[in-house]
């Protein structure tokens, strides 16, 4: 159960990062509220997961999911560059996260 909560919390990290960007410095209320809600839920989930998962592994998995998810949303939906080196870099992040999970 802890791993499922951790993955969902990582996806919520993607949501709050995108909402933060869309809030335009907290000048747009709806994205700002989405940011706060998803941030709090993501942190609660991370805290719950860390009761069973080692902090180093849990935190890196959470950040990795959030970072890769945010980068992919940026590339797919927000028009950010999706060149080969960026995609390879994301694969390296994924490989590192998987490695920490497998070897923990």
Backbone as CSV, one residue per row, in Angstrom:
resi,resn,N_x,N_y,N_z,CA_x,CA_y,CA_z,C_x,C_y,C_z
1,UNK,0.823,-1.204,0.000,0.000,0.000,0.000,0.860,1.259,0.000
2,UNK,1.969,1.237,0.716,2.836,2.416,0.800,3.359,2.809,-0.575
3,UNK,3.693,1.814,-1.409,4.216,2.129,-2.740,3.151,2.748,-3.632
4,UNK,1.927,2.270,-3.515,0.832,2.860,-4.300,0.622,4.315,-3.894
5,UNK,0.599,4.566,-2.596,0.431,5.933,-2.093,1.598,6.809,-2.553
6,UNK,2.805,6.258,-2.539,3.973,7.029,-2.972,3.870,7.416,-4.447
7,UNK,3.470,6.477,-5.280,3.321,6.776,-6.713,2.243,7.831,-6.927
8,UNK,1.111,7.684,-6.258,0.050,8.690,-6.387,0.521,10.058,-5.892
9,UNK,1.299,10.070,-4.826,1.839,11.334,-4.310,2.810,11.962,-5.303
10,UNK,3.591,11.135,-6.000,4.473,11.643,-7.043,3.693,12.248,-8.189
11,UNK,2.573,11.624,-8.554,1.721,12.198,-9.607,1.104,13.518,-9.146
12,UNK,0.748,13.587,-7.868,0.244,14.855,-7.323,1.330,15.929,-7.335
13,UNK,2.584,15.524,-7.210,3.672,16.503,-7.312,3.685,17.121,-8.702
14,UNK,3.471,16.295,-9.720,3.357,16.823,-11.078,2.207,17.822,-11.162
15,UNK,1.076,17.458,-10.578,-0.098,18.338,-10.616,0.180,19.676,-9.949
16,UNK,0.836,19.641,-8.767,1.065,20.932,-8.098,2.107,21.772,-8.817
17,UNK,3.075,21.135,-9.438,4.077,21.904,-10.179,3.442,22.618,-11.374
18,UNK,2.576,21.917,-12.092,1.901,22.528,-13.238,0.940,23.613,-12.758
19,UNK,0.209,23.342,-11.675,-0.708,24.349,-11.132,0.052,25.587,-10.668
20,UNK,1.218,25.390,-10.076,2.029,26.526,-9.647,2.408,27.391,-10.842
21,UNK,2.835,26.749,-11.917,3.164,27.500,-13.136,1.943,28.252,-13.663
22,UNK,0.807,27.587,-13.697,-0.415,28.180,-14.239,-1.001,29.262,-13.334
23,UNK,-0.594,29.293,-12.069,-1.126,30.314,-11.158,-0.549,31.701,-11.433
24,UNK,0.491,31.759,-12.268,1.120,33.042,-12.636,1.480,33.846,-11.388
25,UNK,2.263,33.215,-10.524,2.691,33.899,-9.306,1.551,34.133,-8.337
26,UNK,0.629,33.188,-8.277,-0.540,33.239,-7.393,-1.490,34.392,-7.727
27,UNK,-1.496,34.824,-8.974,-2.428,35.880,-9.394,-3.703,35.295,-9.993
28,UNK,-3.721,33.999,-10.262,-4.909,33.333,-10.804,-5.421,32.375,-9.725
29,UNK,-6.617,32.640,-9.188,-7.074,31.907,-8.006,-7.309,30.406,-8.203
30,UNK,-7.875,29.980,-9.312,-8.182,28.554,-9.466,-6.905,27.712,-9.493
31,UNK,-5.921,28.038,-10.337,-4.690,27.242,-10.282,-3.974,27.353,-8.935
32,UNK,-4.084,28.491,-8.267,-3.452,28.651,-6.958,-4.089,27.719,-5.932
33,UNK,-5.411,27.580,-5.971,-6.105,26.671,-5.053,-5.753,25.224,-5.393
34,UNK,-5.715,24.888,-6.684,-5.317,23.538,-7.093,-3.907,23.242,-6.601
35,UNK,-3.013,24.221,-6.711,-1.645,24.066,-6.221,-1.640,23.704,-4.738
36,UNK,-2.333,24.472,-3.923,-2.320,24.256,-2.475,-2.894,22.875,-2.129
37,UNK,-4.007,22.526,-2.734,-4.650,21.244,-2.422,-3.760,20.079,-2.829
38,UNK,-3.224,20.126,-4.053,-2.399,19.005,-4.513,-1.074,18.942,-3.761
39,UNK,-0.533,20.086,-3.370,0.697,20.101,-2.580,0.476,19.433,-1.230
40,UNK,-0.588,19.808,-0.559,-0.870,19.237,0.760,-1.117,17.739,0.648
41,UNK,-1.922,17.323,-0.325,-2.194,15.891,-0.489,-0.927,15.113,-0.842
42,UNK,-0.082,15.696,-1.673,1.167,15.045,-2.045,2.071,14.859,-0.827
43,UNK,2.170,15.873,0.010,3.002,15.781,1.210,2.439,14.780,2.219
44,UNK,1.132,14.762,2.358,0.510,13.792,3.267,0.802,12.373,2.782
45,UNK,0.663,12.155,1.482,0.947,10.836,0.926,2.398,10.442,1.094
46,UNK,3.297,11.384,0.853,4.724,11.106,1.041,4.995,10.735,2.496
47,UNK,4.445,11.495,3.401,4.639,11.205,4.827,4.107,9.831,5.205
48,UNK,2.959,9.479,4.679,2.384,8.155,4.944,3.298,7.052,4.408
49,UNK,3.743,7.212,3.162,4.581,6.194,2.528,5.904,6.011,3.263
50,UNK,6.450,7.102,3.790,7.748,7.018,4.463,7.675,6.291,5.802
51,UNK,6.485,5.951,6.256,6.381,5.120,7.455,6.873,3.711,7.179
52,UNK,6.826,3.276,5.907,7.245,1.920,5.551,8.416,1.871,4.576
53,UNK,8.645,2.940,3.862,9.695,2.979,2.836,10.849,3.819,3.370
54,UNK,12.098,3.380,3.184,13.242,4.191,3.632,13.194,5.592,3.014
55,UNK,13.555,6.591,3.800,13.404,7.980,3.368,14.182,8.283,2.089
56,UNK,15.398,7.778,1.964,16.180,8.064,0.761,15.511,7.525,-0.490
57,UNK,15.054,6.294,-0.419,14.383,5.672,-1.554,13.047,6.349,-1.830
58,UNK,12.258,6.529,-0.795,10.934,7.128,-0.967,10.990,8.527,-1.542
59,UNK,11.891,9.325,-1.026,11.980,10.707,-1.498,12.430,10.770,-2.946
60,UNK,13.412,9.951,-3.306,13.900,9.973,-4.689,12.822,9.475,-5.652
61,UNK,12.094,8.453,-5.275,11.010,7.969,-6.133,9.952,9.051,-6.291
62,UNK,9.564,9.695,-5.207,8.563,10.763,-5.238,9.016,11.914,-6.134
63,UNK,10.232,12.367,-5.928,10.767,13.468,-6.738,10.912,13.035,-8.194
64,UNK,11.380,11.815,-8.413,11.566,11.337,-9.780,10.263,11.297,-10.555
65,UNK,9.215,10.763,-9.924,7.909,10.727,-10.584,7.436,12.144,-10.875
66,UNK,7.567,13.022,-9.896,7.133,14.406,-10.090,7.931,15.122,-11.166
67,UNK,9.240,14.930,-11.164,10.091,15.616,-12.142,9.843,15.098,-13.550
68,UNK,9.817,13.787,-13.708,9.582,13.217,-15.037,8.176,13.557,-15.511
69,UNK,7.206,13.434,-14.626,5.825,13.770,-14.991,5.678,15.216,-15.411
70,UNK,6.296,16.117,-14.651,6.213,17.541,-14.977,6.892,17.834,-16.308
71,UNK,8.046,17.243,-16.533,8.749,17.448,-17.802,7.930,16.910,-18.974
72,UNK,7.317,15.751,-18.795,6.504,15.180,-19.878,5.273,16.029,-20.171
73,UNK,4.602,16.521,-19.129,3.457,17.413,-19.345,3.920,18.662,-20.082
74,UNK,5.077,19.186,-19.680,5.610,20.364,-20.367,5.852,20.101,-21.843
75,UNK,6.386,18.934,-22.145,6.672,18.600,-23.540,5.398,18.313,-24.340
76,UNK,4.492,17.543,-23.760,3.302,17.094,-24.495,2.241,18.186,-24.581
77,UNK,2.008,18.885,-23.475,0.870,19.806,-23.432,1.239,21.282,-23.465
78,UNK,2.473,21.607,-23.111,2.813,23.021,-22.978,3.827,23.506,-23.999
79,UNK,4.159,22.676,-24.953,5.024,23.102,-26.047,6.498,23.219,-25.725
80,UNK,6.936,22.597,-24.640,8.360,22.627,-24.329,9.113,21.684,-25.260
81,UNK,10.381,21.924,-25.428,11.211,21.133,-26.318,11.215,19.664,-25.896
82,UNK,11.125,18.785,-26.889,11.172,17.339,-26.634,12.279,16.716,-27.469
83,UNK,13.441,17.328,-27.426,14.538,16.814,-28.252,15.126,15.532,-27.651
84,UNK,15.948,14.879,-28.428,16.490,13.571,-28.054,17.263,13.618,-26.738
85,UNK,18.080,14.643,-26.530,18.867,14.711,-25.294,17.979,14.884,-24.059
86,UNK,16.916,15.652,-24.182,15.991,15.793,-23.045,15.313,14.471,-22.740
87,UNK,14.885,13.761,-23.780,14.227,12.476,-23.572,15.185,11.447,-22.983
88,UNK,16.416,11.437,-23.456,17.412,10.534,-22.884,17.698,10.875,-21.426
89,UNK,17.728,12.149,-21.114,17.941,12.573,-19.729,16.803,12.091,-18.829
90,UNK,15.574,12.175,-19.324,14.447,11.667,-18.542,14.559,10.157,-18.343
91,UNK,15.031,9.446,-19.355,15.239,8.005,-19.201,16.286,7.703,-18.137
92,UNK,17.305,8.552,-18.041,18.310,8.370,-16.993,17.710,8.570,-15.602
93,UNK,16.837,9.556,-15.473,16.162,9.778,-14.193,15.330,8.544,-13.842
94,UNK,14.573,8.048,-14.820,13.749,6.863,-14.587,14.616,5.671,-14.194
95,UNK,15.738,5.491,-14.887,16.641,4.379,-14.564,17.166,4.504,-13.141
96,UNK,17.489,5.703,-12.719,17.965,5.909,-11.352,16.900,5.600,-10.325
97,UNK,15.673,6.016,-10.581,14.570,5.747,-9.654,14.312,4.247,-9.568
98,UNK,14.268,3.590,-10.717,14.045,2.140,-10.725,15.192,1.429,-10.003
99,UNK,16.418,1.876,-10.243,17.563,1.276,-9.578,17.472,1.387,-8.068
100,UNK,17.059,2.546,-7.574,16.918,2.704,-6.122,15.830,1.799,-5.567
101,UNK,14.754,1.639,-6.315,13.674,0.756,-5.854,14.152,-0.697,-5.853
102,UNK,14.786,-1.118,-6.928,15.198,-2.513,-7.053,16.270,-2.879,-6.034
103,UNK,17.202,-1.973,-5.792,18.348,-2.295,-4.928,18.186,-1.807,-3.500
104,UNK,16.965,-1.423,-3.111,16.771,-0.988,-1.726,16.374,-2.131,-0.827
